[in-house]
Amino acid sequence: MSASRDDAAGAERCLLRDREPVVLLDRKGRSYLRTLKQGRRMSVRGAAVPCDEVIGRPEGSTVASASGEFLLVLRPTYAQLIPSLPRQAQPIYPKDVGPLLLWGDIGPGHVVVEVGTGPAALTLALLRAVGPTGRLVSYEVRDDFAAIARDNVARFHGPSPNWILRVADAFSGIGERDVDRMVVDVAEPWRLLDRAAEALRPGAVLTAFVPTALQVKSHVDGLVAHACFGAVEAFETLLRFWHVGPRSLRPEHRMVAHTGFLVVARRLADAAEGRSELTPPRPYSTEESDGYPRIAGSTHDDEGGDPPEDLEDD
């Protein structure tokens, strides 16, 4: 009986509904983001598709446009949604959002502050990540960006009682305290470090997204000099799709390579008493020849083998 109820629930979840966003895929894999509206029509390259012929059908169905072209209808994944999101500002793309959620360690139940919402591309991912038991507070200084973010969340996420959007300048102050995670998407995140230190609890994770190497340098300089932050990591993510055909297997000719850098740091607990220095390096250490501690990411053992000898326990 339970299995039967589960089957019925699964069959119900797959049905496409009125006012729901869908993505239409043609034979070349091109996607068209549309919204189902009862009694209305969607247009794909000038050819109409009646919404009433789609509403109530299972996701993954094929429909024909007025021109006779067959289109695959699906609910958009996050990766399909973001490039087509209504916006005025550039969004953080999925290839950066995935690592941001992982390295930023954002999960269910966390209290998260987001500084700079843009079109709410990252906001949507954060709401999914924290779930109904978590809480997200977003700061956006521009009224027009905030309005777009509010509309996109309502349209593509739905009711979000655990989300607060503050149209305010975070540089002037962040009201939240004991925050678990903070994500910053502004041009000069190093100017926000004092405010972030006030808001974050000890052990919290601060993640910043910046597009240029000069911004990385300025932000890392600020983090290293600040008494409240440590365990700094900086990296970028490159994503390359492949073309797989009946007689060919090759990388795609086009690639969105660099989009930005992620800089991740932890809020320290002993800043109030004055930072206690870690064991200093040996004289002439190449690891700290530039005066900085070695970036944590450079010690990651991506091969899955034993760690370097100098990382083993004494």
C-alpha positions in Angstrom: 0.0 0.0 0.0 2.9 2.4 0.9 4.6 1.6 -2.4 1.4 2.3 -4.3 1.1 5.7 -2.6 4.7 6.5 -3.4 4.1 5.6 -7.0 1.0 7.8 -7.2 2.9 10.7 -5.5 5.8 10.3 -8.1 3.3 10.3 -11.0 1.7 13.5 -9.6 5.0 15.3 -9.1 6.0 14.8 -12.8 2.9 16.6 -14.1 3.5 20.1 -15.5 1.3 22.8 -13.9 -0.1 26.2 -14.7 2.3 29.1 -14.0 5.3 26.8 -13.9 8.6 27.6 -15.7 9.6 25.1 -18.4 12.5 24.7 -20.8 11.8 23.7 -24.4 14.6 21.9 -26.2 14.9 21.6 -30.0 16.7 18.9 -32.0 19.9 20.9 -31.8 19.8 21.1 -28.1 19.0 24.8 -28.0 16.9 25.7 -25.0 14.0 28.2 -24.6 12.9 29.2 -21.1 9.1 29.9 -21.0 6.3 30.0 -18.4 3.1 27.9 -18.7 0.0 30.1 -18.5 -3.4 28.5 -18.9 -5.2 29.7 -22.1 -2.0 31.3 -23.5 0.6 30.4 -26.1 4.4 30.1 -25.9 6.5 31.2 -28.9 9.6 29.4 -30.1 11.3 31.2 -33.0 8.0 32.6 -34.1 6.1 29.3 -33.9 3.3 29.0 -31.2 2.9 26.2 -28.7 -0.4 26.2 -26.8 0.2 26.1 -23.1 -3.0 24.0 -22.6 -1.4 21.2 -24.6 1.5 21.1 -22.2 -0.2 21.7 -18.8 -1.1 18.4 -17.2 1.3 16.3 -19.2 4.3 14.6 -17.6 7.7 16.3 -17.6 9.8 14.9 -20.5 7.0 14.9 -23.0 7.3 16.0 -26.6 5.1 18.7 -28.1 4.8 20.1 -31.6 4.9 23.8 -32.4 2.7 25.4 -35.1 5.5 24.9 -37.6 5.5 21.2 -37.0 8.8 21.2 -35.0 8.9 18.7 -32.1 10.2 20.1 -28.8 11.1 18.3 -25.6 9.5 19.9 -22.5 11.2 19.8 -19.1 11.3 21.7 -15.9 14.6 23.7 -16.0 17.5 22.5 -13.9 19.4 25.2 -12.1 22.1 25.1 -14.7 19.6 25.6 -17.5 17.7 28.4 -15.6 20.6 30.7 -14.7 21.8 31.7 -18.3 18.2 32.7 -19.2 17.4 34.4 -15.9 15.8 37.9 -16.3 18.6 40.3 -15.2 20.4 43.7 -15.4 23.5 42.5 -13.6 25.8 39.6 -14.5 24.9 36.5 -12.5 27.3 34.0 -10.8 27.2 31.1 -13.2 26.5 27.4 -12.2 30.1 26.4 -12.7 31.1 28.8 -9.8 27.9 28.3 -7.7 28.6 24.5 -7.2 32.1 25.0 -5.8 30.9 28.0 -3.8 28.3 25.9 -2.0 30.8 23.1 -1.3 33.8 25.2 -0.2 31.5 27.6 1.5 30.0 24.6 3.3 26.5 25.8 3.0 23.8 23.3 4.0 20.4 22.8 5.6 19.7 24.8 8.8 22.5 27.3 8.3 21.9 31.0 8.8 23.5 32.7 5.8 24.0 36.3 4.8 24.4 37.2 1.1 25.8 40.6 0.2 25.0 41.6 -3.4 22.0 39.7 -4.9 22.1 40.8 -8.6 19.4 38.9 -10.4 19.2 36.3 -7.5 21.0 33.5 -9.4 23.0 32.7 -6.2 20.0 33.5 -4.0 18.1 30.7 -5.6 20.9 28.2 -5.0 21.3 29.4 -1.4 17.6 29.0 -0.7 17.8 25.4 -2.0 20.9 24.7 0.1 19.7 26.0 3.5 16.3 24.4 3.0 13.2 25.3 5.1 15.1 24.9 8.4 17.7 27.5 7.4 17.5 31.2 7.0 18.9 33.5 4.3 19.3 37.3 4.6 20.3 39.2 1.4 21.7 42.7 1.2 21.3 44.6 -2.1 22.0 48.4 -2.3 20.2 49.0 -5.6 16.4 49.2 -5.7 16.1 48.0 -9.3 18.4 44.9 -8.7 16.3 44.1 -5.5 13.1 44.2 -7.5 14.4 41.8 -10.1 15.7 39.5 -7.4 12.4 39.5 -5.6 10.5 38.7 -8.9 13.0 35.9 -9.9 12.7 34.2 -6.5 8.9 34.4 -6.5 8.8 33.0 -10.1 11.5 30.3 -10.0 11.6 29.3 -6.3 8.2 30.1 -4.9 7.2 31.2 -1.4 10.3 31.8 0.7 9.3 32.7 4.3 12.8 32.0 5.4 14.3 34.7 3.1 14.7 38.4 4.0 15.8 40.9 1.3 17.2 44.1 2.8 17.6 47.0 0.4 20.5 48.5 2.3 24.3 49.1 2.1 26.1 46.3 3.9 29.2 48.5 4.1 27.2 50.7 6.5 26.4 47.7 8.7 25.1 44.2 8.9 22.5 43.7 11.6 22.6 39.9 11.9 24.8 38.2 14.5 26.1 34.6 15.0 25.8 34.0 11.3 27.0 30.6 10.1 28.0 31.5 6.5 28.4 34.7 4.5 28.7 35.0 0.7 29.9 38.3 -0.8 29.6 39.4 -4.4 30.7 43.0 -4.5 33.7 44.8 -6.2 35.7 45.4 -3.0 35.0 42.6 -0.5 38.0 43.5 1.6 36.3 46.7 2.7 33.6 44.6 4.3 35.8 42.5 6.6 35.1 44.5 9.8 31.4 44.2 9.2 31.7 40.5 8.4 33.7 39.9 11.5 31.0 41.5 13.6 28.3 39.3 12.0 30.0 35.9 11.8 30.3 33.4 14.6 33.7 31.8 15.4 34.4 29.0 12.8 32.0 30.5 10.3 32.9 30.6 6.6 33.3 33.7 4.5 33.2 33.3 0.7 33.8 36.0 -1.8 33.4 36.0 -5.6 35.5 38.4 -7.6 36.2 38.5 -11.3 39.8 39.7 -11.5 43.2 38.6 -10.1 43.9 42.1 -8.7 40.7 41.8 -6.6 41.9 38.4 -5.3 45.2 40.0 -4.3 43.6 42.9 -2.5 41.1 40.6 -0.7 43.6 38.0 0.4 45.9 40.8 1.6 43.0 42.1 3.7 42.2 38.7 5.1 45.8 37.9 6.0 46.2 41.3 7.7 42.9 41.0 9.6 43.0 39.5 13.1 39.6 37.8 12.7 40.2 35.6 9.7 42.4 32.7 8.7 42.6 29.5 6.6 42.4 31.4 3.4 41.9 29.6 0.0 41.7 31.2 -3.5 40.9 29.3 -6.7 38.9 29.4 -9.9 36.9 26.7 -11.7 37.2 25.9 -15.4 34.5 23.9 -17.1 34.7 22.4 -20.6 31.9 20.5 -22.3 32.5 17.7 -24.8 30.8 16.9 -28.1 29.9 13.3 -28.4 28.6 12.1 -31.8 28.3 8.9 -33.7 31.8 9.2 -35.2 33.4 11.9 -33.1 34.5 12.6 -29.5 36.1 16.0 -28.9 36.0 19.0 -26.7 33.4 21.7 -27.7 34.9 24.4 -29.8 33.5 27.1 -27.5 34.3 27.3 -23.8 33.3 29.8 -21.1 36.7 29.6 -19.3 37.3 32.3 -16.7 34.4 33.8 -15.0 35.7 34.6 -11.6 37.6 33.6 -8.5 36.4 32.3 -5.2 38.2 33.3 -2.0 37.2 31.3 1.1 38.3 32.1 4.7 37.2 31.1 8.3 36.2 33.4 11.2 38.7 32.9 14.0 37.7 32.5 17.7 40.6 34.2 19.4 40.6 37.5 17.7 39.2 39.3 20.8 42.2 38.3 22.9 44.7 38.9 20.1 45.6 36.3 17.5 47.8 33.5 18.7 50.5 32.9 16.0 50.9 29.4 14.6 54.3 27.7 14.7 56.6 29.9 12.6 58.3 28.5 9.5 61.9 27.3 9.4 64.5 29.8 8.2 64.5 30.3 4.4 61.3 28.3 4.0 60.2 28.3 0.4 56.6 27.8 1.5 56.4 31.2 3.1 59.1 33.1 1.2 56.6 35.8 0.3 55.6 36.4 3.9 52.3 34.6 3.7 51.3 31.3 5.1 50.9 28.6 2.5 47.5 28.7 0.9 45.5 25.7 2.2 44.3 24.6 -1.2 47.8 23.9 -2.4 48.1 21.0 0.2 45.0 19.2 -1.1 45.7 15.6 -2.1 43.6 15.3 -5.2 45.1 11.9 -6.1 43.7 10.2 -3.1 47.0 8.9 -1.9 49.1 9.6 1.2 49.6 13.3 2.2 53.0 14.9 1.8 55.4 13.9 4.5 55.4 17.3 6.1 51.7 17.0 6.7 51.8 13.7 8.6 51.3 13.7 12.4 54.4 13.8 14.5 
